[in-house]
Structure formats: C-alpha cells, structure tokens
Amino acid sequence: MNGFSVSLVMTNNREAVSESNWRQPEIPLVTDPGHEFAGNYNKASFAFNHRLSSNPLFQLPNLVKFSRRLPADGGLAYWSNGAAKVDDRWDKSGGPRYSLQDSLANIADNNSLVMLKRIELDPEYASYVRQLMDSVVGLTGPALGRDIIIGRATLLIASPQRLTSYHIDSDTNFLFQLQGNKKFSVFDQTDRTLLTDQELERYYAGDLNGAQFNESRQKDARVYDLSAGAAVHVPCMAPHWAQNADSVSVALSINFDLHSVVRLARIYKLNHRLRNFGLNPTPPGMSWWRDQLKLAAAASLVAMRRMLHGRLGTPSASMN
C-alpha cells in the first residue's frame, strides 16, 4: 500500500517536511476502521485507535530522563503547578513553583501539567515519531501531505484530576492517550457563535488566551473518554479542554503546521489591526478578492519590516 510520508530533514537545526513513498507497516501503529481520516480530517474531531501504549519510551522514568536532555533555555518545556480551572489563562500560576524534573518525578501528587516539546528532535524518539507521523499522513492522504510545513511531537503529562484549560491551537493535532484516563471536550471550530472572528483575531495577534470559554456552550462539545490506546483528532482552531481522572495521564500530540493556516493567520492578524482602527473587517473566506488584497498587504508589511530592520542593523559611518 502506498501513501504519503513525513520525512524529517535536518536543515540549520530546523525540521523540514517533505513527501515520499510510504509502505504500510505489517502491524500499523494507527488504525482507522471507520475511514475517518480522509473524510473528516480538519473538518471535525473524531476518535481512532493506536498501538503506542506499550512502548517503554513513554513511561515516566524515561520521560524524566528525556527532560534532563532538554536545553535549559531552549523553550522546549512548559509546566504549570497547582490547580487549574477551565477558563484559566495559560500564564496563571496556581501553586508553588517546582523545577521541571521535580514536577515530572512527583507528578502523581503535585497537581501539575508538563509539556515536553519537539521530541522528534531527540535521538531516542526520532525514528519512532517519524514512523508515527508517516502512519498519520498515510491515512489522511494528499489533503494533509501537500499542506504540511513542519511536523512536531509534544508529550503531555498531567497529575490525577488535573484540568487542562480551554484553548485553541493553530496546528492540526492528533492526540494519542498513552497512560491514564481523561474526558476530552472538543468544540466545532466553524461555529462563529461559539468561536468568534474577534477571538481568532486576538489569538493570531499574539493572545494565546484569545478564545474564551462559555460554560453555557459545554453542551455543544463532543466529549471523548480517552484511555490508553485511544486517540482523537483535533482540527486546527477547534476549542478544547481536558479533565484527567484518578491517575497520571501521559499523552502524545502529533502536530502539523499548515500552509493554508499560515495564510489564514495573516488575514486574521491584519483584520485585528483594522479593527483597532475602528473598522469592521470582512472575515477570511467571505470574499476571495478581499482575502487576496489582505495577503498582499501582509506580505508588503513583512517586506517593509525586513527592509527597515536591515537598514537599522547596518552600522553608519559615524560608528566606525
């Protein structure tokens, strides 16, 4: 069986994604009996199954070892200590601050959430993550394969009963539950009575908390009961939040940045600026020619910024 593959190629310490032929492994890591991937990718959330949970790389002692290999100032880890609520901001601190290693080693008791990012760059995990990405892209097909800019993998480890606050992400996400149980709520990213254009504008302008939880709309969520071996697809910008059960939760998130979403982001970011000037900009997708004008304007702004940066960064004669 042939399909698309994600090849992670080192280029100036960054990962680039390219397409190549892919052969279905004899025992697939990901199964799609309902053919959800091709039909619902980035349109609606859906559940599927996987065979990752038995891999010892994802056991807590190895995760602690991996955290020690992360550069101290590389921005590859996020952790939050203390209780959280569904409508909390990501920068809220609800308890005493522990180190990354202490947060992980004692996560069964310290009410924490830990995110370990870019694990596909680590030699211990790289080949396994690449195989998993290959499986996901192979099942989804050209709709994903041709749109990918970069693929990333993030581990999410959370204490018993820990809540992950409501938020949106600009990448498309495939979340694999490896250990523990949790309820995972996902909302419709196309419902503008739930997720407004103004919220999206704030998000793409830099406010990671741009999407606001509305308790009265919880009834509209699709709630997945995730346990080891279960997984869920979260489309780009689909609001979601999670509530852990009574044990430590470990999950692996496979994310893809997409060319199509980058274009959308540029329009929302420009619309945010226009709204600040008192205008009421047309949302993306409503007018093709307006979208094209905004993309051209955004490209001009970027070029002008680079030009000014280049001039300001060049020493003048008086400085020699």
N, C-alpha and C positions, 0 to 999 in steps of 0.2 A: 504494500500500500504506500503510495507516495503522497506527500503533503508539503507544507511549508515548515521551515525550521528556523529557529532563532540561533544565530551564531554570534557569540560574544567575542568581539575582536578588540584587542588592546590597541588604543590609539592615544598617545600622550596621556596615559593613565586614565583615560575615559573608556567607556564601553560603547561600541557601535554595534547596531543590529543589522544583519543582512539576511537574505533569503538563500536557502539552498535546498537540495533534495533531502527528504527525510523518510526514514523507514520505520514503520510501526514496530516498537519492541514486542517481543514474544509475550511478555506479561506487562500490559500497559500500566503506567503509573496512574493514569486518569481514565475513568470510564464515563461514557455518555450514552446510556441505553435509550434515552428519550430524544436523542439528536437535538439537544437544546443549544449546543454551542453555535452551530451555524445559523440557527433560526432566531435566537434571542440575544446573541452577543451584542452588548452595548445598547440594547433596546429595553430589556427587562432583566431583573435579577432571576436567577434560577439555581437550583440545587443540583449537585452531582457528587460522585464518589471518587475516592483516591486510595492509593496503597502506599502512603508515606509513613504512617504512624510507627511502624516497627523499626525505622532507621535510628540507630543509636546516636547519630549526629544531633538529633533534636531532643535528646534527654538533657535534663537540667545541668548535670556536671559538665557536659561538653559545651553547653551554651555559656556557662561561666568561663570556661577556658577560651572560648571564642571572644568573649567581651574583653578579656585581657590582651588579646591580639589587636584590638582596635586602637588606632592612634588617639592619644588623649585629646587632641584639639582638632580632630578630623570631622566633627559634626555627624558622626555615623551612629550615634546612640542618643536616644531620648528616654528619659524616665521621669515619672511623677510619683511622689509618695503621698499617701494619705487618701482619705475618702474623696470620691468624686460624684457629682450629680450629672444628670443627663444634659442639662443646659449650661454646664460649666465651660468657661473658656479654657483653651489648651494651656495658657500660661498661668493658670491658677495653681497655687500650691496649698494643699490641704493638710499637710503634716510635717514632721521633721524631715530634713533633707538627708538622705543616705547617699553613699557612693554608689556607682553603677554596680560594682561587684557585690556590695552588701545588699543592694536592692534585689539582685538576682538570687544570691545564695539563700536569702531569708524570705523569699517572695511568698512562701506559704503563710507567713504570719505578719507581713508589714504593710498590707493594703497598698500595693504598688502596681504600676503599669510600666513595662520596659519595652522599648522598641530598638532592635538591633538592625541597622540598615546596611544595604549593599553587600549582603552575604555572598553574592555571586562573585565578588572580588577575592574572596578568601580561598586559598588553595584547597582546604579541606572540603569546601562546599561547592566549588565552582562547577565541576563536572556533573554533579547530581542536579544542581539547579538548572544547568543548561539542558539536561535531559528532560526535566520537568517543563521548562519553557517550550521545548520542542513539541512535547505532547499537547500542550495547551494550544499553540499556534497551529499544529497539525489538525486538531479537531475543529478549530474555528475557521481556518481556511483563509482565502485571499483577503477577505474584509479586514482581518487583523494584520495579516502578513505584510501587505503593501503599505500599511499606515504607520507601522512602528518606527519610532525614532530611537528608543532605547528601552531595554528591559531591565528591571531591578527586582530584588527579592529582599523582603523585610521579615524578621521574626518578631512576633508579638507575644510577650509573656506577661501574664496578669495573675494577681492574687485571687484566692477564693472570694466570691461575691463582689469583686472589683467591677466597677462600671466604666465603660469607655464612652466618653461624651459624644453627643450628636455632632456630626460634621459632614463635610463633603470633601472629595478628592478630585483633582483634575486628571488623574490617570485612570485607566481601566484596570480593574482589580479582580483577581481570582484568589479567594481566601480558603486555605486548607486548614481544617482543625486537626491538630496532631495529638493533643492531650487535653483532658478535661471536657467540660460541657458548658455551653452558654446559649442564651437566647440572643439572636441577632436580628435586629429590625432594619429593614431596607425600604425606602420610600421611592416613589416614582419621580425620576429626575425631570420628566417632561411636564409635570403638573405645576403651572405657574401660580396657582392659588396656594400652593404649599412652598415651593421654592421660587421666589420672585426674581425678576430680572435685576432688581436693585440689589438683592442679596448676592447674586452672581457677580455683579459689577464690583461690589465691595470685596468679594473673595479674590477676584483676579487683579484688583488694585493692591492686594497685599494683606487683607484681613483674613486670616485663616479661620476666624470665627464668624465670617460673614453670614453663614446660614444659621437661622435662629429656630430652635425647637419650639413647636406649638403643641402642647400636651393634648389639645382637643383633636389633633390630627393623628394621634398614635393609632387610632382605629384603622387608618388607611395604610398602615405599614404591612409588608409581608414579613412575618416573624418566622425565622428558621431556628429549629432546635438542633444545634450543632454538637456533635460528639466526634471522637477520634474516628477518622475515615470519611467524615462528611465534609463537604465544601460548598461554597456559594460564589456565584459571580455577581460583582457589584459594578454596574455601568458607571462610566465617567459622570461625576457630579450627582450621583444618586445619594441623597442623605441617608445616613445610617448611624446606629449606635448599638452597643452590646452590653449585656448583663451576664457576668460569669455565675456559675453555680458554685458548688461547695468544694471544689478542688482547684489546684493550679491549672491555668489554661495556657497552652502553647499553640500558636497558630503561625502559619507561614503565608505571607501575602506576596503573590507574584503580580507585579505592576508593569504596565506598559505606557510610556508617554507616546502620544499620537500626533502626527502632523495635523490632522483635522482639528484636534482640540487646541493646538497652538494657534491656529488661525482664529478659532472661536474666542480664545482668550484675548487676542489682540483687539478684537471688536468690543468685547465687554470692557476691557481696560480703557479704551478710547471713549466708550459711552459713559463710563464713570467720570471722566474729565468733563465731557459735555454736560452731564447732569450737574456737576459742580458749578458750571457757568449759568445754571438756571434753565437749561434746555431739557427737552423730553425726548431723548434719542430713540430711534427705532431699534427694537431688539434684533439680534442676529437671526437670519433665516426668514425674516419678513419681507425683505427687499434685496434682491440679488445685486442691483447696481449700487445701492447704499453700502452694502457689505463690501463690495469691491473698492469703493471710494475710501472707506474707512481703513481697509487693509493697506491701500496705497499710502494713505496719510500716516498710518502707524509705521510703515517702512521708512517714510521720509523722516519722521521724528527720530527713529533709531539711527539713520544715516547721519542726520544733523548732530545728534548727541555724540556719535563716534568721531565726527569731524572736529567738533569743539573740544572733545577730550584729547584728541591728537594734538591740537594746537596748544592747549593749555599744558600738555605734558612735555612740550618741546622747550628746552632751555632758551632763553632770549640772550642777545649779545651782551646785555648788561650783567648777566650772571656768569659769564666766562672769566 
